[in-house]
Amino acid sequence: MFRSWGKQRPVAGTAAAIAQSLPKKAWRRLSSGGGTKGPRWHDWAYLELADLEASEYNDDLAGEWTRGLLIRRNIADGSLAFFSTWCPKGTSMQKLVSVEGHRWAIEDSFETAKNELGLDHNETRSWHGWHRPVSLVMLAFAMMAVIRHRANTGPLLKKATAAATDASFLIRWSIQEIRRIATKLAQRRIPHARVLAWSFWRRAHQATARKAHLKKELQL
C-alpha cells in the first residue's frame, strides 16, 4: 500500500490501483539505457508521495528528500513494474529512470559471467573453494570488459569498420563475441581473417535484427 501526505493531490492504494487510475498525460515514453537490441523504451509515470527531512532518517544526508513511486509500463503488453524511490527533492523522472536502468547492466553482467565464463560452475564446500574460482572468473571478466571497451572506442575500431560494407550496420563488440573470437583464435584451426570476417557477418546480421526490433517498438 502507498499513501501520500503533504501533497496537493492525494494518492492512496496499491501500486497497481494507482497505476490504473493515472491519466494518459501522466505517462512519458523514456529509455532506461541501451540494451542488446538498442534503447530500452518503456512508458513511465512518477508520483511524489512525501517530502521529508533526510537527516531524520540518515545522519549522512541533509535537506529535503522525496519518497515516491516510479511505475514502468511495457509498451507491447502493458505489464507493470513498480519501484519505491528515495531521492533528493526535485530529482527528475528521467534521472530516476536512468538509475533504474543500471540494474539491467548489473544483471546482464552476472548472466554473461555465468554463461560465458562459468561463474556458477563450482561446488562450494569452503571459503577457498568458492573464492578461488570466482576470483579467476571475475579477473577474466574484467579483462574481457577492458578489451570490449578498447575495441569499441579505440583507433582499431575505425580500421576494422572501414573494411565492412557499411560501418553503421555493425553492432558494438560484446563480451560474448570477444570470447568466441578468442576461443577460435586460440584453437588455430581457422585462419584469423576468416574468424574476423565471420564475426563481422554476425554483427551485421544482429544489427539488422536490432533495427527491425526498434522499428516495431516505435510503431507500438
C-alpha positions in Angstrom: 0.0 0.0 0.0 1.1 3.5 -0.8 -0.1 6.7 0.7 0.9 10.3 0.2 0.9 13.2 2.7 1.6 16.9 2.4 0.8 16.8 -1.3 -1.9 18.7 -3.1 -3.0 15.6 -5.0 -3.7 12.7 -2.5 -2.6 9.3 -3.5 -3.6 6.1 -1.7 -3.9 2.4 -2.6 -2.0 -0.4 -4.1 0.6 0.3 -6.7 -1.5 -1.5 -9.4 -4.6 0.5 -8.5 -2.7 3.8 -8.5 -1.2 3.0 -12.0 -4.7 2.2 -13.4 -6.1 5.5 -12.2 -3.4 7.7 -13.8 -4.4 9.8 -16.7 -2.8 9.4 -20.1 -0.8 12.6 -19.7 0.9 11.3 -16.6 2.9 8.8 -18.7 6.1 9.5 -20.6 8.0 7.3 -23.0 11.6 7.2 -21.9 14.6 4.9 -22.5 16.3 3.5 -19.4 19.5 2.8 -21.3 20.9 0.7 -24.1 20.2 -3.0 -24.3 21.2 -5.8 -26.6 18.6 -4.6 -29.2 19.1 -0.9 -28.7 17.4 1.6 -26.4 15.1 0.0 -23.8 11.9 2.1 -24.3 9.0 1.9 -21.8 6.2 4.2 -20.6 6.9 5.7 -17.2 5.0 7.5 -14.5 6.3 9.1 -11.3 4.4 10.2 -8.2 5.9 12.2 -5.4 4.4 10.9 -2.1 6.1 13.0 0.6 8.9 15.4 1.2 10.9 14.5 4.3 13.9 15.8 6.2 16.6 13.3 5.2 18.6 13.9 8.4 15.9 12.3 10.5 16.4 9.0 8.7 20.1 9.1 7.8 22.8 11.2 9.6 24.8 11.3 6.4 22.1 13.1 4.4 20.8 16.7 4.6 18.0 18.7 3.2 14.6 17.5 1.9 14.3 14.2 0.2 11.3 12.8 -1.6 9.6 9.4 -1.1 8.0 8.4 -4.4 6.6 5.7 -6.6 8.0 5.0 -10.0 5.9 2.9 -12.4 7.1 1.2 -15.6 4.7 0.0 -18.3 5.7 -2.3 -21.1 4.9 -0.9 -24.5 4.0 -4.2 -26.0 1.8 -5.9 -23.5 1.1 -3.2 -20.9 2.6 -5.2 -18.0 3.6 -3.1 -15.0 6.6 -2.9 -12.7 6.9 -0.7 -9.6 9.8 1.0 -7.8 9.8 2.8 -4.5 12.1 5.8 -4.7 14.0 7.9 -2.2 15.9 10.8 -3.7 16.7 14.5 -3.2 13.8 16.8 -3.7 13.4 17.9 -7.3 15.1 14.9 -8.9 13.7 14.5 -12.4 11.9 11.4 -13.6 14.5 11.0 -16.4 17.2 10.7 -13.7 15.2 8.1 -11.8 14.6 6.1 -14.9 18.3 6.2 -15.7 19.2 5.0 -12.2 16.7 2.1 -12.5 18.2 1.2 -15.9 21.6 0.5 -14.2 20.0 -2.6 -12.6 19.8 -4.2 -16.1 23.5 -3.7 -16.6 24.3 -5.4 -13.3 22.0 -8.4 -14.1 23.4 -8.7 -17.6 27.0 -8.7 -16.2 26.1 -11.6 -13.9 24.4 -13.5 -16.6 27.3 -13.0 -19.0 29.8 -14.2 -16.4 27.8 -17.3 -15.8 27.1 -18.2 -19.4 30.5 -17.2 -20.9 33.0 -17.8 -18.1 31.3 -20.3 -15.7 30.8 -18.1 -12.7 28.3 -20.6 -11.2 30.2 -23.7 -12.3 31.7 -24.7 -9.0 30.8 -26.8 -6.0 31.2 -24.7 -2.9 32.2 -26.5 0.3 34.6 -24.0 1.8 35.7 -20.4 1.5 38.7 -21.2 -0.6 36.6 -23.5 -2.8 34.3 -20.5 -3.6 36.8 -17.7 -3.6 39.4 -19.1 -5.9 37.2 -20.0 -9.0 35.1 -16.8 -8.5 38.2 -14.6 -8.4 39.6 -16.2 -11.6 36.2 -15.8 -13.4 35.9 -12.1 -12.3 39.5 -11.5 -13.4 38.7 -13.0 -16.8 35.5 -10.9 -17.0 37.4 -7.7 -16.2 39.9 -8.4 -18.9 37.1 -9.1 -21.4 35.4 -5.8 -20.4 38.6 -3.8 -20.9 39.1 -5.5 -24.4 35.5 -4.7 -25.3 35.9 -1.0 -24.2 39.1 -0.6 -26.2 37.6 -2.3 -29.3 34.5 0.0 -29.2 36.4 3.2 -28.6 40.0 2.8 -29.7 41.7 3.6 -33.1 41.3 -0.1 -34.1 37.6 0.4 -34.4 38.0 2.8 -37.4 40.4 0.4 -39.1 38.1 -2.6 -38.6 34.9 -0.9 -39.6 36.5 0.6 -42.7 36.7 -3.0 -44.1 33.0 -3.5 -43.6 30.4 -2.7 -46.3 28.6 -0.2 -44.0 30.1 0.5 -40.6 26.8 1.9 -39.3 25.2 -1.5 -39.7 27.6 -3.2 -37.2 26.6 -3.6 -33.6 29.2 -2.8 -30.9 31.6 -5.5 -29.7 30.2 -7.6 -26.8 32.0 -9.8 -24.3 30.2 -12.8 -25.8 31.6 -12.1 -29.3 35.1 -11.4 -27.9 35.1 -14.7 -26.0 34.1 -16.6 -29.2 36.8 -14.9 -31.3 39.4 -15.6 -28.6 38.5 -19.2 -28.5 38.6 -19.7 -32.2 42.0 -17.9 -32.5 43.4 -20.0 -29.7 42.4 -23.2 -31.4 44.3 -22.1 -34.6 42.1 -24.3 -36.8 40.7 -21.4 -38.9 42.7 -18.6 -40.5 42.5 -15.3 -38.5 41.0 -13.4 -41.4 38.1 -15.9 -41.7 37.4 -15.7 -38.0 37.1 -11.9 -38.1 35.1 -12.0 -41.3 32.7 -14.4 -39.6 32.4 -12.0 -36.7 31.6 -9.1 -39.0 28.9 -11.1 -40.7 27.3 -12.0 -37.3 27.4 -8.4 -36.1 25.9 -7.1 -39.3 23.0 -9.5 -39.1 22.5 -8.8 -35.5 22.4 -5.0 -36.3 19.7 -5.7 -39.0 17.6 -7.6 -36.4 18.0 -4.8 -33.9 16.9 -2.2 -36.4 13.8 -4.3 -37.2 13.1 -4.6 -33.4 13.4 -0.9 -32.9 11.1 -0.1 -35.8 8.5 -2.4 -34.4 8.8 -0.9 -31.0 8.4 2.7 -32.3 5.2 1.6 -34.2 3.5 0.5 -31.0 
